[in-house]
Structure formats: structure tokens, C-alpha cells
Amino acid sequence: MRTPLSSTRFLQRSSRLLSTKPPAMHPLTAASLNPAILNVEYAVRGELAIKAEEYRNQLKNPDHGLPFDRVISSNIGNPQQKGLDQAPITFVRQIAALMEYPALATLAPTAFPGDVLARASELQSEIGSIGAYSHSQGVPYIRHNVAKFIAERDGFTGPYAEYSDPNAIFLTAGASAGVSLLLSMLIASPNDGILIPIPQYPLYTATIAQFEGKPIPYYLSSSLSAGWSTSVSDVRDALAKAKSEGVNPKALVVINPGNPTGSVLDRGTMEDLVKICEEHSLVLLADEVYQDNLHARVSFTSFKKVAHALQSPAPLISFHSTSKGVLGECGRRGGYFECTNISPEVLALIYKMVSVGLCPPLQGQIAVDTLVRPPKKGEPSYSVWKEETGAIHKALAERTSTMTTRLGSLPGVKCYPSPGALYLFPEITLSQKAVEKAKEKGKAPDAMYALELLDETGICVVPGSGFGQKEGVWHYRLTCLCPGVEEYVGKLEKFHKGWVERYGA
């Protein structure tokens, strides 16, 4: 039995404890984190987007003192964001509402067409509550619907499972999550490289940097008559250069339709790229999220269709998303990737990795189902769906045409045709005076152009340096999503003319 401490001894002991200094604390700093993340850059959400948000908050003050009354976020393909205001597709939202709150079918039955009620009931019987986890690979029923969509899209007439295996389809939280997962698995050492188009969507360089791989750039070609195109010889040159430098190429990324360029690949080029992947044992990563965004008289052909026609053994992973197309449901984070010519062993490893995240968001999965199963002709929702989607396609085509023509007529600007996606990528000639001024400020010249554009007009774009470009050539990317295109383009024209007056052509 312990003897109780006397009050004197207790005070002496407490005094000693209080006088003992705690160990020195080492604060969390950037230098103490994984150094790979310091090399990650993501231009579409970078400096300009941050400054645009600061201006948006400043505009809430009646005495804001800014030379514009609103910020136009033309930096990212986010159709339903405030200010762009693309209306959601009614069919998508009605299904989502009933899945979120099934009692609406009883409380407000006349608010929903019969095919919507039937679809929601069908999904509920397969999924149950969307508050529960699903299968880690995604709801099996929805994956079967995706497989059927792929077969029908590509004109396959046999049983869809012979063309597209639901067990080789993974639903994801947007296409970006799938891209990140696959790159993390492909990059096994710092010498592993990924071929990426330049200009490219910065998700790829950012993710390659995160996993400490090597980007292998292949440059796209451009002309005012033909727009942007992929040169097969340039891809071969990039491969040869990488191998001569000790880099081990693992995969070829192709974005089709292109981002930021809007280019659409021809069938011959696609066939050649598949053959390159065969020759060099590359995985073909086909980013096809803009396949429903076509503005000219061109049609989309999937790499799956091309590889199947060639009977190619090349490993292929194809990505799609609910964020683009006419759905524009970016915030729901719905997407999928399909694996073709991937071994069961690797599929099992992919499944293991997606299981770590438990499952993709259920509302995103449901959005994928509406993407691949829109209303059919003769069903109650078809006419509204047809009208809404047609209006979105028409508006995008008209805005793209207007912007291409007017921006291309400005001094020192080349605006290439954009038959697909949601963007234009104008090339701007910048004077030596402007280049030197940018150097003084520690900025890329096209970044300075974009910053001054934001300061004067409230229009936020992304400089071409954020996507990659040839040395000494400058661009910026902007979306074709902005309503009020006359006013919008008018501001761009006025700014550019003022820029030329300040810095020269």
C-alpha cells in the first residue's frame, strides 16, 4: 500500500514537473512533405482561378472599385457553374431526385413521367439505398448498361458481352479518378515515362509528377485550315528520344476529342497509334470524355472500335465522364473506364486498388446510367430530352463558330478550328516588349496576358503555358460555354487591341 504524499512533497514534485521543458516542437512545413507534390501544377485551378475568386468576393462590396461587374470563369469546362448557367437535363435530375428521396414517387407522382418512375424503381431494386456502399467496382447492373452502350455506340451487332465485358468496366468518381489510379499503377520507377500530347490537359503532367514518373511530350501540329492534328512521326520521334535518354515508356495518352485543342482524330491516325502501342508494348490511355461534344460535320470513333477492327492485342483503357457532353454534371463525379486486352491478373489488382476507396459516389454512378441510357424515341421523356440536348449542342456550335471567327480576325491572333470539346486555344503573337515585361515580373508571357485580361475584364482564362506549348509560341484556353457571346467576345477584342497598343504587335 502506497503512503499518501504529504502536501509539501506533492508541491515539490509538481514544481519539478512544471519546470521540465517539453521537447522542442518541429512545425509542419512544405519541406517536410513528400517532395513529389512540390512539382505538381494544375493550371486550370491555379493562380488565375484563385485571383478570380478573390475578385468575385470583392464584387460583393458595392464599392468594389473594379472595372467590371462580374467574373466570367472561362478557365474550366464546368457548364453548370454560376455565371455560365447551363441548365441541367431534366431527365437526369428527375432520376436523381427519386433516387435521393424515393417517397417522392408517392408524394408527387404526377410530377414525374412514367418512364422516369419506372427507371427509378428499376434502379432502386438493383441498388437499394444510395446511402449505402455499392460494389467497389460500381453497381453491377450499371456496368452491364455501360457495356451495352459501348457495343451499341461502336455498331457491334452481336451479344454486347462479347464486345464489352461488364467485369472489365470500373465506375469512377469522374474520369480524373480513373486516370490518376491507372497512372499510379503504371509508374513503377522514376525512369518510367508516359507519352502525353502537348498541349495537354494538365491532369496528366500533375499526376505524373505526383507519382514521380517522366512525362514524354509529343507535340501536336496546327494550321488555320486543318486545325490541330497528331503527327505519328512526332510520336515515334518522342519515343526514340525518351529511350535514348534512359526513359522507359509505359503508356501513350491520347485525348480525343482534344483538350485544349478540340481536335478530332481521323481513323488512319488512330490505327497508326494503336500499331505504335503494339510495337512498343505501350498501354493506350484513351481519354474520350468529350465524345459527345462535336460541333462540326465530324463523327466520333472510339479507340475500342479501331482496336477491335484491327484485332489488336494492345492494352487499351478508355475513359468517359458525365462531366462533359451535354450533361455537364461535373459536381456529381461520375465516370468510368473500360479495360480491353488487360489480363485477369491486372484486373484483379485494379479491383484491389479501387476497393481501398470502397466505392464511387452513388449519385455519380446513377448519372452514368442516365448518360448511357437516355430516353428512347416514343418514351414520355424523349421529347423534352431531345429539345434540351439539341439546344445545348446548337448553342455550343454557334458560340464556337462566332468566337473562332472574331478572335481569329484580331491582329496577331490565330484561332484554329475546334470541331470538338468545349474550348478554343488561340495562338497569340507577343512582342519582345511584352516578353521582357513578363520576364521582369517573373511570369510566362501568356500568363501575364491572361492576368491583365482578368484585371481589366473579369474574364478568367488559362495561359497556354499551363498546358505545354512549343518554345516561343503562346496561347490561352477559354471555354465556349459563356452565354451572351457577343458581349463576352467584345470584351476579349477590346482587351487585345488595348494590349497591342501598350506592348506592340
URTADA-V276869 format. One record per residue. N is the residue number from 1. RES is the residue in one letter. SS is DSSP state (hx for helix, st for strand, lp for the rest). OMEGA is omega as a letter, one per 40 degrees, with the letter a starting at -180 (* if undefined). Layout:
BEGIN
N	RES	SS	OMEGA
N	RES	SS	OMEGA
END
This chain:
BEGIN
1	M	lp	a
2	R	lp	i
3	T	lp	a
4	P	lp	i
5	L	lp	i
6	S	lp	a
7	S	hx	a
8	T	hx	a
9	R	hx	i
10	F	hx	i
11	L	hx	i
12	Q	hx	a
13	R	hx	i
14	S	hx	i
15	S	hx	i
16	R	hx	a
17	L	hx	a
18	L	hx	a
19	S	hx	i
20	T	lp	a
21	K	lp	i
22	P	lp	i
23	P	lp	a
24	A	lp	a
25	M	lp	i
26	H	lp	a
27	P	lp	i
28	L	lp	i
29	T	lp	i
30	A	hx	a
31	A	hx	a
32	S	hx	a
33	L	lp	i
34	N	lp	a
35	P	hx	a
36	A	hx	a
37	I	hx	i
38	L	hx	a
39	N	hx	a
40	V	lp	i
41	E	lp	a
42	Y	lp	a
43	A	hx	a
44	V	hx	i
45	R	hx	a
46	G	lp	a
47	E	hx	a
48	L	hx	i
49	A	hx	i
50	I	hx	i
51	K	hx	i
52	A	hx	i
53	E	hx	i
54	E	hx	i
55	Y	hx	a
56	R	hx	i
57	N	hx	i
58	Q	hx	a
59	L	lp	i
60	K	lp	i
61	N	lp	a
62	P	lp	i
63	D	lp	a
64	H	lp	i
65	G	lp	a
66	L	lp	a
67	P	lp	i
68	F	lp	a
69	D	lp	i
70	R	lp	i
71	V	lp	i
72	I	st	a
73	S	st	i
74	S	lp	a
75	N	lp	a
76	I	lp	i
77	G	lp	a
78	N	lp	a
79	P	lp	a
80	Q	lp	a
81	Q	lp	i
82	K	lp	a
83	G	lp	i
84	L	lp	i
85	D	lp	i
86	Q	lp	a
87	A	lp	i
88	P	lp	i
89	I	lp	a
90	T	hx	a
91	F	hx	a
92	V	hx	a
93	R	hx	i
94	Q	hx	i
95	I	hx	a
96	A	hx	a
97	A	hx	a
98	L	hx	i
99	M	hx	i
100	E	hx	a
101	Y	lp	a
102	P	lp	a
103	A	lp	i
104	L	hx	i
105	A	hx	i
106	T	hx	a
107	L	hx	a
108	A	lp	a
109	P	hx	a
110	T	hx	i
111	A	hx	a
112	F	lp	i
113	P	lp	a
114	G	hx	a
115	D	hx	i
116	V	hx	i
117	L	hx	a
118	A	hx	a
119	R	hx	a
120	A	hx	i
121	S	hx	i
122	E	hx	a
123	L	hx	i
124	Q	hx	a
125	S	hx	i
126	E	hx	a
127	I	hx	a
128	G	lp	a
129	S	lp	i
130	I	lp	i
131	G	lp	i
132	A	lp	i
133	Y	lp	i
134	S	lp	i
135	H	lp	a
136	S	lp	a
137	Q	lp	a
138	G	lp	a
139	V	lp	a
140	P	hx	a
141	Y	hx	i
142	I	hx	i
143	R	hx	i
144	H	hx	i
145	N	hx	i
146	V	hx	i
147	A	hx	i
148	K	hx	i
149	F	hx	a
150	I	hx	a
151	A	hx	a
152	E	hx	i
153	R	hx	a
154	D	lp	i
155	G	lp	i
156	F	lp	a
157	T	lp	i
158	G	lp	i
159	P	lp	a
160	Y	hx	a
161	A	hx	i
162	E	hx	a
163	Y	hx	a
164	S	lp	a
165	D	lp	i
166	P	hx	i
167	N	hx	i
168	A	hx	i
169	I	st	a
170	F	st	i
171	L	st	a
172	T	st	i
173	A	lp	a
174	G	hx	a
175	A	hx	a
176	S	hx	a
177	A	hx	i
178	G	hx	i
179	V	hx	a
180	S	hx	i
181	L	hx	a
182	L	hx	i
183	L	hx	i
184	S	hx	a
185	M	hx	a
186	L	hx	a
187	I	lp	a
188	A	lp	i
189	S	lp	a
190	P	lp	i
191	N	lp	i
192	D	st	a
193	G	st	i
194	I	st	i
195	L	st	a
196	I	st	i
197	P	st	i
198	I	st	e
199	P	lp	a
200	Q	lp	i
201	Y	lp	a
202	P	lp	i
203	L	hx	a
204	Y	hx	i
205	T	hx	a
206	A	hx	a
207	T	hx	i
208	I	hx	i
209	A	hx	a
210	Q	hx	a
211	F	lp	i
212	E	lp	i
213	G	lp	a
214	K	st	i
215	P	st	i
216	I	st	a
217	P	st	i
218	Y	st	a
219	Y	st	i
220	L	lp	i
221	S	st	a
222	S	st	i
223	S	st	a
224	L	lp	a
225	S	lp	a
226	A	lp	a
227	G	st	a
228	W	st	i
229	S	st	i
230	T	lp	i
231	S	lp	i
232	V	hx	i
233	S	hx	i
234	D	hx	i
235	V	hx	i
236	R	hx	i
237	D	hx	i
238	A	hx	i
239	L	hx	a
240	A	hx	a
241	K	hx	a
242	A	hx	a
243	K	hx	i
244	S	hx	a
245	E	lp	i
246	G	lp	i
247	V	lp	a
248	N	st	a
249	P	st	a
250	K	st	a
251	A	st	i
252	L	st	i
253	V	st	i
254	V	st	i
255	I	st	a
256	N	lp	e
257	P	lp	a
258	G	lp	i
259	N	lp	e
260	P	lp	a
261	T	lp	a
262	G	lp	a
263	S	lp	i
264	V	lp	a
265	L	lp	i
266	D	lp	a
267	R	hx	a
268	G	hx	i
269	T	hx	i
270	M	hx	i
271	E	hx	i
272	D	hx	i
273	L	hx	i
274	V	hx	a
275	K	hx	i
276	I	hx	i
277	C	hx	i
278	E	hx	a
279	E	hx	a
280	H	lp	i
281	S	lp	i
282	L	lp	i
283	V	st	i
284	L	st	i
285	L	st	a
286	A	st	i
287	D	st	a
288	E	lp	a
289	V	lp	a
290	Y	lp	a
291	Q	lp	i
292	D	lp	a
293	N	lp	i
294	L	st	a
295	H	lp	a
296	A	lp	a
297	R	lp	i
298	V	lp	i
299	S	lp	a
300	F	lp	i
301	T	lp	a
302	S	lp	i
303	F	hx	i
304	K	hx	a
305	K	hx	a
306	V	hx	a
307	A	hx	i
308	H	hx	a
309	A	hx	i
310	L	hx	a
311	Q	lp	a
312	S	lp	i
313	P	lp	a
314	A	lp	i
315	P	lp	a
316	L	st	i
317	I	st	a
318	S	st	a
319	F	st	i
320	H	st	a
321	S	st	i
322	T	lp	a
323	S	lp	a
324	K	lp	a
325	G	lp	i
326	V	lp	i
327	L	lp	i
328	G	lp	a
329	E	lp	a
330	C	hx	a
331	G	hx	i
332	R	hx	i
333	R	lp	i
334	G	lp	i
335	G	st	i
336	Y	st	i
337	F	st	i
338	E	st	i
339	C	st	i
340	T	st	a
341	N	lp	i
342	I	lp	a
343	S	lp	i
344	P	hx	i
345	E	hx	a
346	V	hx	i
347	L	hx	i
348	A	hx	i
349	L	hx	i
350	I	hx	i
351	Y	hx	i
352	K	hx	a
353	M	hx	i
354	V	hx	i
355	S	hx	i
356	V	hx	i
357	G	lp	i
358	L	lp	i
359	C	lp	i
360	P	lp	i
361	P	lp	a
362	L	hx	i
363	Q	hx	i
364	G	hx	i
365	Q	hx	i
366	I	hx	i
367	A	hx	i
368	V	hx	i
369	D	hx	i
370	T	hx	i
371	L	hx	a
372	V	hx	i
373	R	lp	i
374	P	lp	i
375	P	lp	i
376	K	lp	i
377	K	lp	a
378	G	lp	i
379	E	lp	a
380	P	lp	a
381	S	lp	a
382	Y	hx	a
383	S	hx	i
384	V	hx	i
385	W	hx	a
386	K	hx	i
387	E	hx	a
388	E	hx	a
389	T	hx	i
390	G	hx	i
391	A	hx	i
392	I	hx	i
393	H	hx	a
394	K	hx	a
395	A	hx	i
396	L	hx	i
397	A	hx	a
398	E	hx	i
399	R	hx	a
400	T	hx	a
401	S	hx	a
402	T	hx	a
403	M	hx	i
404	T	hx	a
405	T	hx	a
406	R	hx	i
407	L	hx	a
408	G	hx	i
409	S	lp	i
410	L	lp	i
411	P	lp	i
412	G	lp	a
413	V	st	i
414	K	st	a
415	C	lp	a
416	Y	lp	i
417	P	lp	a
418	S	lp	a
419	P	lp	a
420	G	st	i
421	A	lp	a
422	L	lp	a
423	Y	st	i
424	L	st	a
425	F	st	a
426	P	st	i
427	E	st	a
428	I	st	i
429	T	lp	a
430	L	lp	a
431	S	lp	i
432	Q	hx	i
433	K	hx	i
434	A	hx	i
435	V	hx	i
436	E	hx	i
437	K	hx	i
438	A	hx	i
439	K	hx	i
440	E	hx	a
441	K	hx	a
442	G	lp	a
443	K	lp	i
444	A	lp	a
445	P	hx	i
446	D	hx	i
447	A	hx	i
448	M	hx	i
449	Y	hx	a
450	A	hx	i
451	L	hx	i
452	E	hx	i
453	L	hx	i
454	L	hx	a
455	D	hx	a
456	E	hx	a
457	T	hx	a
458	G	lp	i
459	I	st	a
460	C	st	i
461	V	lp	i
462	V	st	i
463	P	st	a
464	G	hx	i
465	S	hx	i
466	G	hx	a
467	F	lp	a
468	G	lp	i
469	Q	lp	a
470	K	lp	a
471	E	lp	i
472	G	lp	i
473	V	lp	a
474	W	st	a
475	H	st	i
476	Y	st	i
477	R	st	i
478	L	st	a
479	T	st	i
480	C	lp	a
481	L	lp	a
482	C	lp	i
483	P	lp	a
484	G	lp	a
485	V	hx	a
486	E	hx	i
487	E	hx	a
488	Y	hx	a
489	V	hx	i
490	G	hx	i
491	K	hx	i
492	L	hx	i
493	E	hx	a
494	K	hx	a
495	F	hx	a
496	H	hx	i
497	K	hx	i
498	G	hx	i
499	W	hx	i
500	V	hx	i
501	E	hx	a
502	R	hx	a
503	Y	hx	a
504	G	lp	a
505	A	lp	*
END
